[in-house]
Structures are given as structure tokens and as C-alpha cells.
Amino acid sequence: AQAASAAARPAKKRLLVRHRKGITALVVAADGSAVAVADADGMVRLLDPSGSLETRVIKAHGGLAAAGLVFSADGRTLVTVGRDSVAQVWNVDTGQRRLTLRGHEHPLRALAASADGGLIATAGEETRVMVWDGAKGKLLRVLSGNTDFVNAVAVSPDGRWVAGGDADARILVWESATGKLLHTLRGHADEVNAVVFSADGKFIASAGEDGKVMLWDMASGLQVHAFSGHSDAVRVLAFNRDASLLAGGTRDGGVAVWAMATRSLAQHLKGSQTPINALSFGGVNKTRVFAGNEAGRILSWTVSGSAAAVAR
């Protein structure tokens, strides 16, 4: 067991991008009914749709901070992953823990799910990505091929593919049903911070410590665009519901919004003086952006009508 653990965890221990303060994760339910927020003090809270009023505490102060949050499609359950190497599934209505997903041996950094919540992917300070049955909490598959810590994961909306971005500047894409490695995407020069699929699953967007934000074609595995207009390294990415907009939260506190129709910068949102750690579009409002920063603040903006018009 010790030998297997050593093999799963690379010799390098890059911790640069994951010791974060303030808001560590944020996600909006698909129906817009709630905003879930995790803080560095270990608390996980549910807020009202405006993101301003606390409605329930899922996890109280104390313990390790959650590194990722995902709602189920119906908004009734919330999945959290933290630096304690386990993922937990919570009942939103009662605040009770429903499932605990155990399999990783090292702290987790990333969490993602398919659109219906039926498939969950987890990853962190080891080279493995684990794929789970979202309803039963059963481990379905272990995906391998990364050579360093996996900082970010994404699941295509239909659950067909899983992508993992690692500290070795690579993005690996697997077929979830078989574990077959389909693509190794190379283009970043430093750790990959974020990966996300478009709503139709045709594209993957990625961001890294090198300050690059790239768009990849899923079918060919080729880079098709490099976004510009952001002012610093992008830590987090989010597509809106119809993938007409892509937003990136930067280390200098800005949020860049690109229109996918033109692949150009549509708007630069300001208001944070500290790095943006978490980012999510509103569930039903495709132009509302929520962000959490290192100062512990939750910010929100509505992308301007002109930017939305460009996206359409």
C-alpha cells in the first residue's frame, strides 16, 4: 500500500496555487435557487439567489477548507472536496451529509460533474483522477497519465469525457466510460489552474500560471484560439449556460469576459482588490457573474447588454 501511494504521488510537491485565503470555492445552482460558498476557515454556506443572504450552513467553522463545490442538477445535493482527501455529498434541504467518497490518499484540489450530476470527477495532490457515480457514491474508474499534481478537472456536460489540468503544464482528456486517454494538450508553460468544457462539449478552455487562456477543439485536440485582454494570470474559468460567454478570474482581482461568437474580450469587470479564487455564472441568468476573492468577499456583476449582444 505504501509503495502504491508513493507511486501515485509525484516527487514534486507544488503547492503554489492552492494555499488560498478568503473564498476558496463558489458555485450557483443550475436553477439559480442558491449560491454555495466555501471559506478558508472550513465553512460551507448556502446563500439566496442574490448571493447576499445566508440561508443555511452546510458545514460549520473548523477543519480544512473546501477546494471545490458542485450542485446536483436539481439543486437538492451539494458535493464538496477538501484538503482531507475525501469528497462529501450533502443534502441541501437538511444540511445532513449523505455520502462520503473515499479513495484518494492525498489532499484534493479539484471537483467537477456532468450536467445531470450523474458523474463526478475528483483530483488533487497525486497523479490520479477518480470518477464516481454521483447518485450512489461508487468509484467507477481511476484515470491515469498525469505526471504531477492535478490542479483542475472538468467533465463534459454529457459525462462522456473528463479533462484534468496538472502542475506539469498539461491537460489530459479521457473517455470516462473506458478510461482511454484521448488527448494530451500541450501549450501552457506553467501549472494549469483551470479547465472547463463548453455547453455542447465541443471545446475545452484552459488557464494557467503562465497567464495564458486557451481554447481547444475537443475532436482534434488542437488549440484553436488564445484569448487576450486579461491583465494577469487567470486562476479560474467559467462558461455561462449556453457557452456564449467565457469568464476568467485573474490574480490581480479582475474578471475578463470573452464573447465566444467573436472570441474577443467583451468586458473587464472590476471591484476586487485581491485575487479571484472562485467564479460562477448565474444558473438562469446567463449574463450574471458571481466571484469570490481572497478578502472573503462575494462580488457579482451583470455583463453589459452590448457584451451579451456580441455573444449572441
C-alpha positions as CSV (number, residue, x, y, z in Angstrom):
1,A,0.0,0.0,0.0
2,Q,2.8,2.4,0.8
3,A,4.5,1.6,-2.5
4,A,1.3,2.3,-4.4
5,S,0.8,5.6,-2.6
6,A,4.3,6.7,-3.3
7,A,3.8,5.9,-7.0
8,A,0.5,7.8,-7.1
9,R,2.1,10.9,-5.6
10,P,4.8,12.6,-7.7
11,A,8.1,13.5,-6.2
12,K,7.5,17.2,-6.9
13,K,5.1,18.9,-4.4
14,R,4.0,22.1,-6.0
15,L,1.7,24.0,-3.6
16,L,1.9,27.4,-5.3
17,V,-1.7,27.8,-6.4
18,R,-3.7,26.0,-3.7
19,H,-3.0,27.7,-0.3
20,R,-5.6,30.3,-0.7
21,K,-7.3,32.7,1.7
22,G,-10.8,34.1,1.8
23,I,-13.4,32.4,-0.5
24,T,-12.0,29.1,-1.7
25,A,-14.9,27.9,-3.9
26,L,-18.3,29.1,-5.2
27,V,-21.0,27.7,-7.4
28,V,-24.5,28.7,-8.4
29,A,-27.3,26.0,-8.7
30,A,-28.5,25.3,-12.2
31,D,-32.0,26.7,-11.4
32,G,-30.5,29.8,-9.8
33,S,-32.1,28.9,-6.4
34,A,-29.0,29.1,-4.3
35,V,-25.3,30.1,-4.2
36,A,-22.9,27.8,-2.4
37,V,-19.7,29.3,-0.9
38,A,-16.7,27.8,0.8
39,D,-14.4,29.8,3.1
40,A,-10.8,29.2,4.1
41,D,-11.9,28.7,7.7
42,G,-13.7,25.5,6.7
43,M,-17.2,26.8,6.5
44,V,-19.6,25.9,3.6
45,R,-22.7,28.1,3.4
46,L,-25.8,28.4,1.2
47,L,-26.8,31.9,0.1
48,D,-30.0,33.2,-1.5
49,P,-30.0,33.7,-5.3
50,S,-28.6,37.3,-4.9
51,G,-25.6,35.9,-3.0
52,S,-26.2,38.3,-0.1
53,L,-28.3,36.5,2.4
54,E,-27.2,33.3,4.2
55,T,-29.9,30.7,4.3
56,R,-28.1,27.6,5.6
57,V,-24.8,26.5,7.0
58,I,-23.8,23.1,5.4
59,K,-20.5,22.8,7.3
60,A,-19.5,25.0,10.3
61,H,-16.2,26.7,11.0
62,G,-13.3,24.4,11.6
63,G,-11.4,21.8,9.7
64,L,-10.0,22.0,6.3
65,A,-11.3,24.3,3.6
66,A,-13.3,23.0,0.6
67,A,-11.4,23.3,-2.7
68,G,-14.4,22.7,-4.9
69,L,-18.2,22.7,-4.9
70,V,-20.7,21.2,-7.3
71,F,-24.6,21.2,-7.1
72,S,-26.6,18.3,-8.4
73,A,-28.8,19.1,-11.5
74,D,-31.9,19.5,-9.3
75,G,-30.1,21.6,-6.7
76,R,-31.0,19.2,-3.9
77,T,-27.5,18.0,-3.1
78,L,-24.1,19.7,-2.9
79,V,-20.7,17.9,-3.3
80,T,-17.6,19.3,-1.6
81,V,-14.0,18.3,-1.8
82,G,-11.3,19.4,0.6
83,R,-7.8,19.0,1.7
84,D,-8.7,16.0,3.8
85,S,-8.7,13.7,0.7
86,V,-12.4,12.9,0.7
87,A,-15.4,14.2,-1.2
88,Q,-18.7,14.6,0.7
89,V,-22.3,14.8,-0.7
90,W,-24.7,16.9,1.4
91,N,-28.5,17.2,1.4
92,V,-29.2,20.8,0.7
93,D,-32.6,20.8,2.4
94,T,-31.4,19.3,5.7
95,G,-27.7,20.1,5.7
96,Q,-27.0,16.5,6.5
97,R,-24.1,14.6,4.9
98,R,-25.5,11.9,2.6
99,L,-22.4,10.2,1.2
100,T,-18.6,10.2,1.7
101,L,-16.4,9.4,-1.3
102,R,-13.2,7.8,-0.2
103,G,-10.4,6.7,-2.4
104,H,-7.8,9.4,-2.7
105,E,-4.8,9.3,-0.3
106,H,-3.8,12.9,-0.5
107,P,-5.4,16.3,-0.3
108,L,-7.8,17.3,-3.1
109,R,-7.7,20.3,-5.3
110,A,-10.5,19.9,-7.8
111,L,-14.0,18.7,-8.4
112,A,-16.3,18.6,-11.4
113,A,-19.6,16.9,-12.5
114,S,-21.6,16.2,-15.6
115,A,-24.7,18.4,-16.2
116,D,-27.0,15.9,-14.6
117,G,-24.7,15.3,-11.7
118,G,-24.6,11.6,-12.5
119,L,-20.8,11.6,-13.0
120,I,-18.4,13.2,-10.6
121,A,-14.6,13.6,-11.0
122,T,-12.1,14.4,-8.2
123,A,-8.4,15.1,-8.2
124,G,-5.6,16.7,-6.2
125,E,-2.1,16.2,-4.9
126,E,-1.5,12.9,-6.7
127,T,-1.5,11.9,-10.3
128,R,-4.8,10.1,-10.4
129,V,-8.3,11.4,-11.3
130,M,-11.2,9.4,-9.9
131,V,-14.6,9.1,-11.5
132,W,-17.6,8.4,-9.3
133,D,-21.3,7.6,-9.6
134,G,-23.0,10.8,-8.4
135,A,-26.1,9.0,-7.1
136,K,-24.5,6.1,-5.3
137,G,-21.1,7.4,-4.4
138,K,-19.5,4.4,-6.0
139,L,-16.0,4.6,-7.5
140,L,-16.3,3.9,-11.3
141,R,-12.9,4.4,-12.7
142,V,-9.4,5.7,-11.9
143,L,-7.9,7.8,-14.7
144,S,-4.1,7.8,-15.1
145,G,-1.4,9.6,-17.1
146,N,-0.7,12.8,-15.2
147,T,2.8,13.2,-14.0
148,D,2.2,15.9,-11.4
149,F,-0.5,17.2,-9.1
150,V,-3.8,17.7,-10.8
151,N,-5.0,21.3,-10.1
152,A,-8.2,21.3,-12.2
153,V,-10.8,18.8,-13.6
154,A,-13.7,19.2,-15.9
155,V,-16.5,16.8,-17.0
156,S,-18.2,17.3,-20.3
157,P,-21.9,18.1,-19.9
158,D,-23.0,14.7,-21.2
159,G,-20.5,12.9,-19.0
160,R,-18.6,11.4,-21.9
161,W,-15.2,13.0,-21.3
162,V,-13.1,14.0,-18.3
163,A,-10.2,16.5,-18.5
164,G,-7.5,17.1,-16.0
165,G,-5.1,20.0,-15.9
166,D,-1.9,19.4,-14.0
167,A,1.1,21.2,-12.4
168,D,3.3,19.8,-15.3
169,A,1.5,22.3,-17.7
170,R,-0.5,19.6,-19.5
171,I,-4.2,18.9,-19.9
172,L,-5.2,15.2,-20.3
173,V,-8.6,14.2,-21.7
174,W,-10.0,10.7,-21.2
175,E,-13.1,8.8,-22.2
176,S,-15.0,8.4,-19.0
177,A,-16.6,5.0,-19.8
178,T,-13.3,3.3,-20.7
179,G,-10.6,5.4,-19.2
180,K,-8.9,5.6,-22.6
181,L,-6.6,8.7,-22.9
182,L,-7.8,10.6,-25.9
183,H,-5.7,13.8,-25.9
184,T,-2.7,15.3,-24.2
185,L,-3.0,19.1,-24.7
186,R,0.3,21.0,-24.6
187,G,0.6,24.7,-24.8
188,H,0.9,26.1,-21.3
189,A,4.3,26.9,-19.9
190,D,3.5,26.6,-16.2
191,E,0.9,25.0,-14.0
192,V,-2.7,24.7,-15.3
193,N,-5.1,26.4,-13.0
194,A,-8.5,25.8,-14.7
195,V,-10.2,23.7,-17.3
196,V,-13.8,23.8,-18.4
197,F,-15.9,22.3,-21.2
198,S,-18.3,24.3,-23.3
199,A,-22.0,23.5,-23.0
200,D,-22.0,21.4,-26.2
201,G,-18.8,19.6,-25.3
202,K,-17.0,20.7,-28.5
203,F,-14.4,22.9,-26.8
204,I,-12.2,23.0,-23.7
205,A,-11.0,26.3,-22.2
206,S,-7.9,26.3,-20.0
207,A,-5.9,28.8,-18.0
208,G,-2.5,28.7,-16.4
209,E,0.0,30.4,-14.1
210,D,1.8,31.4,-17.3
211,G,-1.0,34.0,-18.0
212,K,-2.4,32.1,-21.0
213,V,-6.0,31.3,-21.6
214,M,-6.5,28.9,-24.5
215,L,-9.4,27.2,-26.4
216,W,-9.0,23.7,-27.6
217,D,-11.1,21.7,-30.1
218,M,-12.3,18.5,-28.4
219,A,-12.5,16.5,-31.6
220,S,-8.9,17.1,-32.8
221,G,-7.2,18.0,-29.6
222,L,-5.8,21.1,-31.3
223,Q,-5.5,24.6,-29.9
224,V,-7.9,26.9,-31.9
225,H,-7.6,30.2,-30.0
226,A,-5.6,32.1,-27.4
227,F,-7.6,34.7,-25.6
228,S,-6.2,38.2,-24.9
229,G,-7.3,41.2,-22.9
230,H,-6.8,39.9,-19.4
231,S,-4.3,41.7,-17.2
232,D,-2.7,38.9,-15.1
233,A,-2.7,35.1,-14.7
234,V,-6.2,33.6,-14.7
235,R,-6.9,31.4,-11.7
236,V,-10.5,30.2,-12.5
237,L,-12.7,29.9,-15.6
238,A,-16.5,29.6,-16.2
239,F,-18.7,29.3,-19.2
240,N,-22.3,30.6,-18.9
241,R,-25.2,28.2,-19.5
242,D,-25.2,28.4,-23.3
243,A,-21.4,28.9,-23.6
244,S,-21.9,32.3,-25.3
245,L,-19.6,33.8,-22.7
246,L,-16.4,32.7,-21.0
247,A,-15.2,34.4,-17.9
248,G,-11.8,34.3,-16.2
249,G,-10.9,35.5,-12.7
250,T,-7.4,37.0,-12.5
251,R,-4.8,37.2,-9.9
252,D,-5.0,41.0,-9.8
253,G,-8.7,40.9,-8.9
254,G,-10.2,41.4,-12.3
255,V,-12.7,39.3,-14.2
256,A,-12.3,39.1,-18.0
257,V,-15.4,38.2,-20.1
258,W,-14.9,37.0,-23.6
259,A,-17.7,36.6,-26.3
260,M,-17.4,33.2,-27.8
261,A,-19.0,34.3,-31.1
262,T,-16.1,36.6,-31.8
263,R,-13.6,35.1,-29.3
264,S,-12.8,38.6,-28.2
265,L,-12.8,40.5,-24.9
266,A,-16.3,41.7,-24.3
267,Q,-15.9,43.3,-20.9
268,H,-13.5,43.6,-18.0
269,L,-15.2,43.6,-14.6
270,K,-13.6,45.4,-11.7
271,G,-14.2,45.7,-8.0
272,S,-11.9,43.3,-6.2
273,Q,-8.5,44.4,-4.9
274,T,-7.4,40.8,-4.2
275,P,-7.1,37.7,-6.4
276,I,-10.3,36.0,-7.6
277,N,-10.4,32.4,-6.3
278,A,-13.8,31.2,-7.5
279,L,-16.2,32.1,-10.3
280,S,-19.6,31.0,-11.5
281,F,-22.3,32.3,-13.8
282,G,-25.9,32.6,-12.5
283,G,-28.0,29.5,-13.1
284,V,-30.8,31.0,-15.1
285,N,-29.3,34.4,-15.9
286,K,-26.6,33.8,-18.5
287,T,-25.1,37.3,-18.0
288,R,-24.8,37.4,-14.2
289,V,-21.3,36.6,-12.8
290,F,-20.5,35.7,-9.2
291,A,-17.0,35.7,-7.8
292,G,-15.2,35.1,-4.5
293,N,-11.9,36.7,-3.7
294,E,-9.1,36.3,-1.2
295,A,-10.5,39.0,1.1
296,G,-13.5,36.8,1.7
297,R,-15.9,39.0,-0.4
298,I,-18.6,37.8,-2.8
299,L,-18.9,40.0,-5.8
300,S,-21.4,39.9,-8.6
301,W,-21.9,41.7,-11.9
302,T,-24.3,41.7,-14.8
303,V,-22.5,41.7,-18.1
304,S,-23.5,44.7,-20.2
305,G,-26.2,44.4,-22.8
306,S,-23.6,45.2,-25.6
307,A,-21.4,42.4,-24.5
308,A,-24.3,39.9,-24.4
309,A,-25.4,41.1,-27.8
310,V,-21.9,40.4,-29.2
311,A,-22.1,36.9,-27.7
312,R,-25.4,36.2,-29.3
